[in-house]
Amino acid sequence: MGGGTGTTPPVFYLYSQNAGFLVGTDANVESGVIEPQVGGLFNNASLSGAFTFGTVNASNVSTTAATLETGVVTPDGGAGNVVGTSDQSSAAGLAQNQSVSLTYSVAADGTGTFGIGTTAILISGSKLMFINNTSAAPTITVVEK
């Protein structure tokens, strides 16, 4: 985020120890949340039970180019499988009650994957975030209990 050649670095606001948010000061309308990672050493068993999820469109991606999605998933807590349902909105229209079936992996430091072509980070046993890193219109997805 920011700070590169020709960009202005974001401003960080802390509202408690290890927690805050940031706001970009350039034309990209950047923003973010700062929160501690808790509960490590992680593995696939760190994710189990029902989670809700939703995508956040990157500010520099046209909303007609990105597929936005929300739904409910249940990681199996060990074998690395996820099932659930989702609603998707894209340039093609709304697709409701879509079946979700994917695999996930979690390394000891909380990094891993959540589906194909993603980079994920486990923040805690109740929150995961990932970005689809192979799409021309990437989105960030928050998965949370």
Residue pairs with C-beta under 8 A, 6 or more apart in sequence:
1 10
1 22
1 24
1 30
1 32
2 8
2 9
2 10
2 24
2 25
2 26
2 28
2 30
3 9
3 10
7 26
7 28
8 24
8 25
8 26
9 25
10 22
10 23
10 24
10 25
10 30
10 32
11 22
11 23
11 25
12 20
12 21
12 22
12 34
13 20
13 21
13 22
13 23
14 20
14 34
15 21
18 34
18 35
18 36
19 34
19 35
19 36
20 33
20 34
21 31
21 32
21 33
21 34
22 30
22 31
22 32
22 33
22 34
23 30
23 31
24 30
24 31
28 59
28 60
29 59
30 59
35 123
37 110
37 121
37 122
37 123
37 124
38 123
38 124
39 46
39 124
39 125
40 108
40 109
40 110
41 108
42 106
42 107
42 108
42 109
42 110
42 122
43 106
43 107
43 108
44 75
44 77
44 78
44 79
44 80
44 104
44 105
44 106
45 77
45 78
46 106
46 110
46 122
46 125
47 75
47 77
47 104
47 106
47 122
47 125
47 128
48 74
48 75
48 76
48 77
48 78
49 74
49 75
49 77
49 145
50 72
50 73
50 74
50 145
51 72
51 73
51 74
51 75
51 126
51 128
51 143
51 144
51 145
52 70
52 71
52 72
52 143
52 144
52 145
53 69
53 70
53 71
53 72
53 73
53 86
53 141
53 142
53 143
53 144
54 68
54 69
54 70
54 71
54 141
54 142
55 66
55 67
55 68
55 69
55 70
55 139
55 140
55 141
56 139
56 140
56 141
56 142
57 63
57 66
57 68
57 139
58 66
58 137
58 138
58 139
58 140
61 137
61 138
61 139
62 137
64 91
65 91
65 136
65 137
66 90
66 135
66 137
66 138
66 139
67 88
67 89
67 90
67 137
67 139
68 88
68 89
68 90
68 139
69 86
69 87
69 88
69 89
69 139
69 141
70 86
70 87
71 84
71 85
71 86
71 87
71 98
71 100
72 84
72 85
72 86
73 82
73 83
73 84
73 86
73 100
73 143
74 82
74 83
74 84
75 81
75 82
75 104
76 82
80 103
80 104
80 105
81 101
81 102
81 103
81 104
82 100
82 101
82 102
82 103
82 104
82 114
82 115
83 99
83 100
83 101
84 99
84 100
85 97
85 98
85 99
85 100
86 98
86 100
87 94
87 95
87 96
87 97
87 98
88 94
88 95
88 98
89 95
102 114
102 115
102 116
103 113
103 115
104 112
104 113
104 114
104 115
104 120
105 112
105 113
106 112
106 120
106 122
110 121
110 122
110 123
111 119
111 120
111 121
111 122
112 120
112 121
112 122
113 119
113 120
113 130
114 120
114 128
114 130
114 141
114 143
115 130
115 132
116 134
117 132
117 133
117 134
117 135
118 130
118 131
118 132
118 133
119 130
119 131
119 133
120 128
120 129
120 130
121 128
121 129
121 130
122 128
123 129
126 144
126 145
127 142
127 143
127 144
127 145
128 142
128 143
128 144
129 140
129 141
129 142
129 143
130 140
130 141
130 143
131 138
131 139
131 140
131 141
132 138
132 139
132 141
